[in-house]
Amino acid sequence: MLTGRGGGRPLLLAYQCDYRCVSAEWGDTSPTLVLEHLLHYRVTVPRPRLHDREHVLDVAEQLVIDSGLQRLTVRRLSTASGVPNGALYHAFGSLAALRAEIWLRAAIEFLDLQTELIEDTLSTGQESADDAVVAAADAPAVFAERRLAAARMLMTVPREQLLGPELPTDLADALSGLDQKLVSSVLCRLATAMWGRCDGASVEVITTCVVDLPTALFRRALSQVTPDGTVPITRDVRMRLAAAVRAVVDRAPPPRPS
């Protein structure tokens, strides 16, 4: 049985027995269901083993980074996580759904962090809009400091490999919501802060800054891990990224077509 990291509790099972209660006052009988005493349940039925869903996703994420996506199998994940095959299938439904959930979890965490960095920068009143674009571009390095395996997976494993064509409805809806948040909370938010507009040309410039340039400068570092388990994203590389971003946004996007 899997439970969430937030402390969700599995429902306790209890047997029911048919009990007939006789009312001397009314002289009738009525069936009543009563729960077996909890102590009897504990003695006769072993409690189900609890597994942390987040732990399973952490292990799966690390397996993708260490061994490659193709070597992520239910059997390998069961061995590494200590969760039986049946519990994994019951929790995730299929290996394809599990892969999608791994990617979505990491992507949601990253986007939340990136959005937070943008809003924190803009809310100070002392920073300019281009500082917020720089903060958004630097988000992969910040994310790597907090969630190294997730940052490496997002940067080095193509999204299409983890998200198959037949996603369960809930995961497909989550993916759609994630894409919409990327556009509204990052791309349009920054384009509006910079130039007071959110059209194709302005969003394209912001995409260059917060997607293309960080990928070009950080991917190599995130593909490597030092012996002490850190990622060699140096301060120099981050400063070069900031300089490149400022150079790009310094040139306004072309005007809207009249």
C-alpha positions as CSV (number, residue, x, y, z in Angstrom):
1,M,0.0,0.0,0.0
2,L,1.3,3.5,-0.9
3,T,0.7,6.6,1.1
4,G,1.7,10.2,0.5
5,R,4.6,11.9,2.1
6,G,2.2,14.3,3.7
7,G,1.1,11.7,6.2
8,G,-2.0,10.4,4.5
9,R,-3.3,7.3,6.4
10,P,-4.7,4.1,4.8
11,L,-8.2,3.2,5.7
12,L,-8.4,0.6,8.4
13,L,-10.2,-2.5,7.4
14,A,-12.6,-4.0,9.9
15,Y,-14.9,-6.9,9.7
16,Q,-18.6,-6.5,10.1
17,C,-20.9,-9.0,11.7
18,D,-24.7,-9.2,11.6
19,Y,-26.1,-8.4,15.0
20,R,-29.8,-8.6,15.9
21,C,-30.9,-6.2,18.6
22,V,-34.1,-7.0,20.4
23,S,-36.1,-4.2,21.9
24,A,-38.0,-5.4,25.0
25,E,-40.0,-2.2,24.9
26,W,-41.3,-2.4,21.3
27,G,-41.1,-6.1,20.9
28,D,-39.5,-6.0,17.4
29,T,-36.1,-7.0,16.0
30,S,-33.9,-4.9,13.7
31,P,-30.6,-5.8,12.1
32,T,-27.7,-3.6,13.1
33,L,-24.1,-3.7,11.8
34,V,-21.4,-3.4,14.3
35,L,-17.7,-3.2,13.8
36,E,-15.5,-5.9,15.1
37,H,-13.3,-4.7,17.9
38,L,-10.1,-3.0,16.6
39,L,-7.9,-5.1,19.0
40,H,-9.3,-8.3,17.4
41,Y,-8.4,-6.9,13.9
42,R,-4.9,-6.2,15.0
43,V,-4.4,-9.6,16.4
44,T,-5.9,-11.6,13.5
45,V,-5.0,-9.5,10.4
46,P,-1.5,-8.1,9.9
47,R,-1.4,-4.4,9.2
48,P,-0.5,-3.6,5.5
49,R,3.0,-2.4,4.8
50,L,3.1,1.3,4.1
51,H,5.2,2.8,1.3
52,D,6.0,6.4,0.6
53,R,4.9,7.4,-3.0
54,E,7.4,10.2,-3.0
55,H,10.2,7.8,-2.1
56,V,9.3,5.6,-5.1
57,L,9.4,8.6,-7.4
58,D,12.8,9.7,-6.0
59,V,14.2,6.2,-6.6
60,A,12.8,6.1,-10.1
61,E,14.2,9.5,-10.9
62,Q,17.6,8.4,-9.8
63,L,17.4,5.2,-11.8
64,V,16.7,7.2,-14.9
65,I,19.7,9.4,-14.3
66,D,22.1,6.6,-13.4
67,S,21.0,3.8,-15.8
68,G,19.0,5.5,-18.5
69,L,15.3,5.6,-19.3
70,Q,15.2,2.3,-21.1
71,R,16.5,0.5,-18.0
72,L,13.8,1.8,-15.8
73,T,11.6,-1.3,-15.4
74,V,9.0,-2.2,-12.7
75,R,11.2,-5.1,-11.5
76,R,14.3,-2.9,-11.2
77,L,12.3,-0.2,-9.4
78,S,10.8,-2.7,-7.1
79,T,14.3,-4.0,-6.1
80,A,15.7,-0.5,-5.6
81,S,12.7,0.9,-3.7
82,G,11.7,-2.2,-1.7
83,V,8.1,-1.9,-3.0
84,P,6.5,-5.0,-4.4
85,N,5.6,-5.1,-8.1
86,G,1.9,-5.4,-7.4
87,A,1.9,-2.3,-5.2
88,L,3.7,-0.3,-7.9
89,Y,1.2,-1.3,-10.6
90,H,-1.7,-0.5,-8.2
91,A,-0.3,2.9,-7.4
92,F,0.7,4.1,-10.9
93,G,-1.3,1.8,-13.3
94,S,1.5,1.3,-15.8
95,L,5.2,2.0,-16.4
96,A,4.3,4.7,-19.0
97,A,2.2,6.5,-16.3
98,L,5.0,6.2,-13.8
99,R,7.5,7.7,-16.3
100,A,5.1,10.6,-17.0
101,E,4.6,11.2,-13.3
102,I,8.3,11.4,-12.7
103,W,8.7,14.0,-15.3
104,L,5.7,16.0,-14.3
105,R,6.6,16.1,-10.7
106,A,10.1,17.5,-11.5
107,A,8.7,20.0,-14.1
108,I,6.1,21.3,-11.7
109,E,8.7,21.8,-8.9
110,F,11.0,23.6,-11.3
111,L,8.3,25.8,-12.7
112,D,7.1,26.7,-9.2
113,L,10.7,27.7,-8.3
114,Q,11.2,29.7,-11.5
115,T,7.9,31.6,-10.9
116,E,8.9,32.3,-7.3
117,L,12.3,33.7,-8.4
118,I,10.6,35.9,-10.9
119,E,8.0,37.3,-8.5
120,D,10.6,37.8,-5.7
121,T,12.7,39.9,-8.1
122,L,9.9,41.9,-9.4
123,S,8.3,42.5,-6.0
124,T,11.3,44.2,-4.5
125,G,10.7,47.4,-6.4
126,Q,14.5,47.9,-6.7
127,E,15.3,45.4,-9.4
128,S,14.6,46.0,-13.1
129,A,12.6,43.7,-15.3
130,D,15.8,42.4,-17.0
131,D,16.9,41.2,-13.5
132,A,13.8,39.1,-13.4
133,V,14.6,37.6,-16.8
134,V,18.1,36.8,-15.5
135,A,16.7,35.2,-12.4
136,A,14.4,33.0,-14.5
137,A,17.3,32.0,-16.7
138,D,19.4,31.0,-13.7
139,A,16.6,28.9,-12.3
140,P,18.1,25.5,-13.5
141,A,21.3,26.2,-11.5
142,V,19.2,27.0,-8.4
143,F,17.1,24.0,-8.9
144,A,20.2,21.8,-9.2
145,E,21.4,23.0,-5.8
146,R,18.1,21.8,-4.3
147,R,17.1,18.8,-6.5
148,L,20.1,17.6,-8.4
149,A,18.6,14.4,-9.9
150,A,15.4,16.2,-11.0
151,A,17.4,19.0,-12.5
152,R,19.7,16.6,-14.4
153,M,16.7,14.7,-15.7
154,L,14.8,17.7,-17.0
155,M,17.9,19.0,-18.8
156,T,19.3,15.8,-20.2
157,V,16.3,13.5,-20.8
158,P,14.0,14.6,-23.7
159,R,10.4,15.2,-22.5
160,E,9.1,13.1,-25.4
161,Q,10.9,10.0,-24.1
162,L,9.2,10.2,-20.7
163,L,5.8,11.3,-21.9
164,G,4.3,8.7,-24.1
165,P,1.5,9.2,-26.6
166,E,-1.2,7.5,-24.4
167,L,-1.2,9.4,-21.1
168,P,-3.9,8.9,-18.5
169,T,-6.4,11.7,-18.5
170,D,-5.3,13.1,-15.2
171,L,-1.7,13.3,-16.3
172,A,-2.6,14.8,-19.7
173,D,-4.6,17.5,-17.9
174,A,-1.7,18.2,-15.6
175,L,0.6,18.5,-18.6
176,S,-1.7,20.9,-20.3
177,G,-2.0,23.0,-17.1
178,L,1.8,23.0,-16.8
179,D,2.2,24.3,-20.3
180,Q,-0.4,27.0,-19.7
181,K,1.4,28.1,-16.5
182,L,4.7,28.3,-18.4
183,V,3.2,30.7,-20.9
184,S,1.3,32.9,-18.4
185,S,3.5,32.9,-15.3
186,V,6.9,33.0,-17.0
187,L,6.9,33.9,-20.7
188,C,4.1,36.4,-20.8
189,R,4.9,37.7,-17.3
190,L,8.4,38.6,-18.3
191,A,7.5,39.9,-21.7
192,T,4.9,42.2,-20.1
193,A,7.4,43.4,-17.5
194,M,10.0,44.1,-20.1
195,W,8.0,45.7,-22.9
196,G,4.4,45.9,-21.8
197,R,3.3,43.3,-24.4
198,C,2.8,39.6,-24.8
199,D,2.8,38.6,-28.4
200,G,4.6,36.1,-30.5
201,A,7.7,38.2,-31.0
202,S,8.2,39.2,-27.4
203,V,7.5,35.7,-26.1
204,E,10.1,34.4,-28.6
205,V,12.8,36.7,-27.2
206,I,12.0,35.6,-23.6
207,T,12.0,32.0,-24.6
208,T,15.5,32.5,-26.0
209,C,16.6,33.9,-22.6
210,V,15.0,31.4,-20.2
211,V,15.0,28.2,-22.3
212,D,17.5,28.3,-25.1
213,L,20.5,30.0,-23.4
214,P,20.3,28.1,-20.1
215,T,20.1,24.8,-22.0
216,A,23.1,25.7,-24.1
217,L,25.2,26.8,-21.1
218,F,24.1,24.4,-18.4
219,R,23.4,21.1,-20.2
220,R,27.0,20.0,-20.3
221,A,27.5,20.6,-16.6
222,L,24.3,18.9,-15.7
223,S,25.4,15.9,-17.8
224,Q,28.4,15.4,-15.5
225,V,28.7,14.8,-11.8
226,T,31.8,15.4,-9.8
227,P,33.2,12.7,-7.4
228,D,31.6,14.5,-4.4
229,G,28.2,14.4,-6.1
230,T,27.9,18.0,-7.1
231,V,27.3,19.6,-10.5
232,P,30.1,21.8,-11.9
233,I,27.9,24.8,-12.7
234,T,30.5,27.4,-11.9
235,R,29.9,31.0,-11.0
236,D,31.7,32.0,-14.1
237,V,29.2,30.1,-16.3
238,R,26.2,31.7,-14.5
239,M,27.7,35.2,-14.9
240,R,28.2,34.5,-18.6
241,L,24.6,33.4,-18.9
242,A,23.4,36.6,-17.2
243,A,25.5,38.7,-19.5
244,A,24.1,36.9,-22.6
245,V,20.5,37.4,-21.3
246,R,21.0,41.1,-20.7
247,A,22.4,41.5,-24.2
248,V,19.4,39.7,-25.7
249,V,16.7,41.7,-23.9
250,D,18.6,44.9,-24.5
251,R,17.4,44.7,-28.0
252,A,13.6,45.1,-28.0
253,P,11.6,42.6,-30.1
254,P,10.3,43.8,-33.5
255,P,7.2,46.0,-33.4
256,R,3.8,44.4,-33.8
257,P,2.6,44.3,-37.4
258,S,0.2,47.2,-38.1
